[in-house]
Amino acid sequence: MDYQNTLKYLYESVPMFQQIGSKAYKPGLETTHKLDEHFGHPHQQFKTIHIAGTNGKGSCSHTIAAVLQSAGYRVGLFTSPHLIDFRERIRINGEMVPEEYVVNFVEEHRAFFEPLHPSFFELTTAMAFRYFADQKVDVAVIEVGMGGRLDCTNIIHPDLCIITNISFDHTQYLGDTLTKIAKEKAGIIKEGVPVVVGRAKGAVKRVFTMKAKAMNAPIEYAREKTRYWNMEILPYSRLQEARTRADEIMQTLHHMIKAIGEQSEEQGNRMRQALLMLDVPSSIRAIDQILDKRKDAIRINNEMFPFGLYTELSGAYQFENMFTILKALAVLTKLNYNITPRNYFDGFANVCQLTGLMGRWQKVHSYPDIICDTGHNIDGIEYIHVQLDAIRKTFDQEIHFVFGMVNDKDIKGVLQVLPKDATYYFTKASVKRALPENELMELAEQAGLKGTAYPTVVDAVQAAKKNCPPKDLIFVGGSNFIVADLLANRDTLNLY
């Protein structure tokens, strides 16, 4: 088989949640353990970092991988779902697994795995672990597929467990309360393994604290013991201003050091050492790298980065992720991972280039601006609404919203938190789970949203481009698969 026929075989022969939903969901680890034994327990041959949570897993996984790559580690990255190419799921230092490896893996091992009837995700996980071992990675960042306790990634014994947050998603599988969902996510906590938890409070926090105590696992909450924090989104124009101010600060500091040095050589040397530790040039270089990509940024100021740490991921929901990522990296440093401040600067400023991350507040066109994002549940959409509202008020941009969902989400709940003053283009993605666009439009009208239905994402985006003035904004989202269809059709839509 060639690569395309191998994918066809995988998509049609093993149940794939991405396409068919609940029929592909297979809780439990029995098949995973059989696959793991067959492949020689490959995950035991490299270090791992395990990441669970309702939202933010992808951004946290990719950013941590980017920083570790910048620190010189050979880093495996296993995430899901993919947007365009299956191989996005399995990467080493940002490079996707070769097509040839996927073909050979299936051909060589299908006689063993076919009688087991593994799910798509079980087989993909086994492939990832075997590939990482074959390629001798130093460490692999492993994103949970769904939940945690019964997820097939949960056979690893990681150096660090991370749980980003808990909100409502996949409730038909994980439970209908936040505490039930938290218990499933807490299932990744291992005996003696440090845990970092992002957003958690009340009963949810108690679930994690009690589980960590039972497992003798040191636990840290991302927002605890953090001082002097400030984060803000810097649109491109403000990032340019920040670059100018950074130059002015550097000049002022150099003049100050020179003047002090003329009075006292010893004090001048101390000042130079202090300036070196602040590493302002790395901060300036990060700004330049983001400006070169004509992107917005988020600036983070804290005790470690008083002059600012800049990330190219500029979605408002990244504020929460940054707390989690920085706490996790601090714990990894305590675990003797060799990570310097310069690695933070390089990793945060170049996440997408280093790891291939797509679909996180990603700008794909200008005049009009077209931004896509994979947020697809109430929690994620609320952040998107807040950011779109801020853009509308700050830049006087009207919002044109290309929107679709899959049929097993809380559709009515999401519709209630969407902006009421946007113009909607209701559509459906090219997967079996997609909610038909006319059904979605009927439900949206009941929620007070107004728009028109289109049969495909391409049709919807073309209509939005036709109707949207160059000064306004088109947002595309509601589902991973809506974003996937957008990105897969960039040539057709002339989005460059």
SVG drawing of the C-alpha trace seen along z (x, -y; Angstrom):
<svg xmlns="http://www.w3.org/2000/svg" viewBox="-36 -59 73 71">
<polyline fill="none" stroke="black" stroke-width="0.4" points="0.0,0.0 1.1,-3.6 0.5,-6.3 -3.0,-7.4 -4.2,-3.8 -2.7,-3.2 -4.7,-6.1 -7.8,-4.9 -7.3,-1.5 -6.8,-3.1 -9.8,-5.4 -12.1,-2.6 -10.8,0.4 -10.4,-0.9 -13.0,-3.1 -12.0,-6.8 -13.6,-9.1 -12.7,-12.1 -15.1,-10.9 -17.8,-8.9 -17.8,-9.9 -19.2,-7.6 -19.0,-4.4 -15.2,-4.8 -14.9,-5.4 -13.3,-2.5 -12.5,-3.0 -10.1,-0.7 -6.5,0.2 -6.6,4.0 -6.0,3.6 -3.4,0.9 -1.4,3.2 -1.5,6.0 -0.2,3.5 2.4,2.2 3.7,5.7 3.9,6.6 5.9,3.5 8.3,4.0 7.1,1.3 8.6,-1.5 7.5,-4.3 9.9,-3.0 12.8,-4.0 12.4,-7.8 11.3,-10.4 7.7,-11.6 5.5,-14.5 1.8,-13.8 -0.8,-16.5 -4.6,-16.2 -7.4,-18.8 -10.5,-20.0 -9.0,-23.0 -5.5,-24.2 -3.8,-20.8 -2.6,-21.5 -1.2,-25.0 0.5,-23.7 1.9,-20.6 3.3,-22.5 4.8,-25.4 6.5,-23.1 7.9,-21.0 9.1,-24.2 11.0,-25.3 12.6,-21.9 13.6,-21.9 15.2,-25.3 17.1,-23.8 18.6,-21.2 16.5,-18.2 15.2,-15.8 11.5,-16.1 8.7,-13.8 5.2,-15.3 2.0,-13.3 -1.3,-15.3 -4.8,-15.0 -6.8,-15.5 -4.9,-16.4 -6.2,-19.2 -4.9,-18.5 -2.5,-15.5 -2.7,-12.5 1.1,-12.8 0.6,-16.0 -0.2,-13.8 3.3,-12.4 6.3,-14.7 9.9,-14.9 11.3,-18.4 8.4,-19.7 8.9,-17.2 6.0,-14.9 6.5,-11.2 7.5,-10.1 4.8,-8.6 7.0,-5.6 7.1,-4.9 3.3,-4.9 3.0,-2.6 5.6,-0.1 4.1,-0.2 0.7,0.9 2.0,3.4 4.4,5.1 2.0,5.3 -1.5,5.6 -1.5,9.4 -1.1,8.8 -3.4,5.9 -6.3,6.7 -7.6,9.5 -7.5,7.1 -9.8,4.7 -8.1,1.6 -9.6,-1.8 -7.9,-4.4 -6.5,-6.2 -5.1,-3.0 -3.3,-2.1 -2.0,-5.6 -0.7,-5.8 1.2,-2.6 2.7,-3.9 3.8,-7.1 5.5,-5.4 7.3,-2.9 8.4,-5.8 9.7,-7.8 11.7,-4.9 13.0,-4.0 14.2,-7.6 15.7,-7.8 14.0,-10.9 15.2,-12.4 11.7,-13.2 8.1,-13.0 5.3,-15.4 2.2,-13.2 -1.3,-14.8 -4.2,-12.7 -6.8,-11.9 -9.9,-12.1 -10.3,-12.0 -7.2,-10.5 -7.9,-7.5 -8.9,-5.2 -7.1,-6.9 -4.7,-4.7 -1.8,-7.2 -2.1,-6.4 0.3,-3.5 3.3,-5.9 5.1,-6.8 6.0,-10.4 8.4,-12.8 5.6,-15.3 1.8,-15.3 -0.1,-18.4 -3.8,-19.0 -4.7,-22.3 -8.3,-22.9 -11.7,-21.2 -14.9,-22.3 -17.8,-20.6 -16.9,-18.6 -17.4,-14.9 -19.9,-14.6 -21.5,-11.5 -18.1,-9.7 -16.5,-11.5 -19.5,-12.4 -22.1,-15.2 -20.5,-17.1 -17.2,-18.9 -16.1,-16.7 -16.8,-13.5 -14.8,-14.9 -12.0,-15.9 -11.8,-12.4 -11.3,-11.1 -8.6,-13.6 -6.9,-13.0 -6.5,-9.4 -3.2,-10.4 -1.6,-11.2 1.0,-8.6 2.7,-7.5 5.4,-10.0 5.2,-12.0 4.9,-15.8 1.6,-17.3 0.9,-20.8 -2.7,-21.9 -3.9,-25.0 -7.3,-26.4 -9.0,-24.6 -11.2,-25.6 -13.7,-24.3 -14.7,-20.7 -12.6,-20.2 -9.5,-21.4 -10.3,-19.0 -10.4,-16.1 -6.9,-16.8 -5.5,-17.5 -6.9,-14.3 -5.7,-12.2 -2.2,-13.6 -2.1,-13.0 -3.2,-9.4 -0.5,-8.9 2.2,-10.7 2.5,-13.1 3.8,-16.6 1.1,-19.0 1.4,-22.6 -1.4,-24.9 -0.4,-27.2 -1.7,-30.5 -0.4,-29.9 2.9,-31.5 3.0,-33.7 3.9,-37.4 4.3,-40.4 2.4,-39.0 1.1,-41.0 -0.1,-39.8 -1.5,-41.7 -2.3,-41.1 -0.2,-43.4 -1.6,-43.9 1.0,-44.2 1.1,-48.0 1.6,-48.0 4.3,-45.3 6.1,-47.7 5.9,-50.4 7.2,-47.9 10.2,-47.2 11.0,-50.9 10.7,-51.3 13.0,-48.2 15.7,-50.0 15.3,-53.1 15.5,-51.1 18.7,-49.4 20.3,-52.7 19.3,-54.2 20.8,-51.2 24.0,-51.3 24.4,-55.1 23.7,-54.4 26.2,-51.6 28.8,-53.8 28.2,-56.6 28.4,-54.4 31.5,-52.6 33.3,-56.0 32.6,-56.5 33.3,-52.9 34.6,-50.1 33.4,-47.5 29.8,-48.9 29.8,-49.2 30.8,-45.5 28.0,-44.5 25.5,-46.5 26.7,-44.8 26.3,-41.4 22.8,-42.3 21.9,-43.4 23.3,-40.2 21.0,-38.2 18.0,-40.2 18.8,-39.2 17.1,-42.2 18.6,-41.3 16.8,-38.0 13.5,-39.8 14.2,-42.2 15.1,-39.2 11.8,-37.6 9.9,-40.7 11.7,-40.9 10.9,-37.3 7.2,-37.8 7.2,-41.1 8.9,-39.4 5.8,-37.1 3.5,-40.1 1.8,-38.6 0.2,-39.9 1.7,-38.7 1.1,-38.3 3.6,-39.9 4.2,-38.3 6.0,-40.2 7.0,-38.4 9.9,-38.1 11.8,-35.9 11.1,-38.1 10.7,-41.7 11.3,-43.1 8.8,-40.7 8.5,-37.2 6.7,-37.3 4.6,-34.5 3.2,-34.4 0.1,-32.7 -2.2,-35.7 -5.6,-34.2 -7.1,-35.6 -7.4,-32.0 -3.6,-31.7 -3.4,-33.9 -4.5,-30.8 -2.3,-28.5 0.8,-30.7 0.4,-30.3 0.3,-26.5 3.2,-26.3 5.5,-28.5 4.8,-26.5 5.4,-23.3 8.7,-24.5 9.8,-25.6 9.0,-22.1 11.0,-20.5 13.9,-22.7 13.8,-21.4 13.8,-17.9 17.2,-18.7 15.9,-19.5 18.5,-22.0 16.3,-25.0 17.6,-28.6 15.7,-31.9 16.9,-32.1 15.2,-28.8 11.9,-30.3 12.3,-33.4 13.1,-31.2 10.4,-28.7 7.6,-31.0 8.2,-33.3 8.4,-30.4 5.9,-27.8 4.3,-27.4 7.5,-27.2 9.2,-24.8 6.3,-22.4 3.8,-22.9 1.0,-24.2 -2.0,-25.4 -5.5,-26.7 -4.9,-28.7 -6.1,-32.2 -4.3,-31.8 -4.5,-34.7 -4.7,-33.3 -5.5,-36.5 -5.4,-40.3 -7.8,-42.9 -10.1,-41.6 -8.5,-39.9 -9.4,-36.2 -8.7,-34.4 -9.5,-30.8 -9.5,-29.0 -10.4,-25.4 -12.2,-26.4 -15.4,-24.2 -17.0,-24.1 -18.7,-26.7 -15.5,-27.5 -13.4,-28.0 -16.1,-29.9 -16.6,-32.3 -12.9,-33.4 -13.3,-33.8 -16.4,-36.0 -14.6,-38.2 -11.6,-38.7 -13.9,-39.4 -15.8,-41.9 -12.6,-43.7 -11.5,-43.8 -14.9,-45.2 -14.8,-48.0 -11.1,-48.8 -10.7,-48.7 -14.3,-49.4 -14.3,-46.1 -17.6,-44.4 -17.4,-40.6 -18.4,-38.1 -18.5,-34.6 -18.2,-31.4 -19.5,-28.8 -20.2,-25.1 -20.3,-22.4 -20.4,-18.6 -23.6,-16.9 -22.4,-15.5 -21.4,-18.9 -23.5,-21.1 -24.8,-23.1 -27.5,-25.1 -25.1,-26.0 -22.4,-27.2 -25.0,-29.2 -26.0,-31.1 -22.5,-32.5 -21.8,-33.5 -21.8,-37.3 -25.2,-38.5 -24.0,-41.4 -22.0,-39.3 -23.1,-38.3 -23.2,-34.5 -22.4,-32.1 -23.6,-28.7 -21.9,-25.7 -20.9,-22.1 -17.5,-20.4 -16.7,-17.4 -17.1,-14.8 -20.0,-12.5 -20.4,-14.0 -21.0,-17.5 -24.4,-19.1 -26.2,-20.0 -26.0,-23.7 -29.8,-24.3 -30.4,-22.6 -27.6,-24.7 -29.2,-27.9 -32.6,-27.0 -31.1,-26.5 -29.0,-29.7 -32.1,-31.7 -33.7,-30.5 -30.6,-31.9 -31.0,-35.3 -28.3,-34.9 -28.8,-35.9 -27.2,-34.6 -27.3,-32.4 -26.6,-28.7 -23.9,-27.4 -23.3,-23.7 -19.5,-23.8 -16.8,-25.8 -15.4,-27.0 -18.9,-28.3 -19.3,-30.0 -15.9,-31.7 -16.3,-32.8 -19.6,-34.4 -18.0,-36.1 -15.1,-37.4 -17.6,-38.9 -19.7,-40.6 -16.9,-41.7 -15.3,-45.1 -11.4,-45.1 -11.4,-46.9 -13.6,-44.3 -12.9,-40.7 -13.9,-37.2 -13.7,-34.6 -13.9,-30.9 -14.5,-28.4 -16.9,-26.3 -15.1,-23.0 -11.7,-21.5 -13.2,-20.3 -14.4,-23.7 -10.8,-25.0 -9.4,-21.8 -11.6,-22.4 -10.5,-26.1 -6.8,-25.2 -7.1,-22.4 -8.6,-24.8 -6.3,-27.7 -5.4,-27.5 -9.0,-27.5 -9.8,-30.4 -6.6,-32.2 -5.7,-32.6 -2.0,-33.7"/>
</svg>
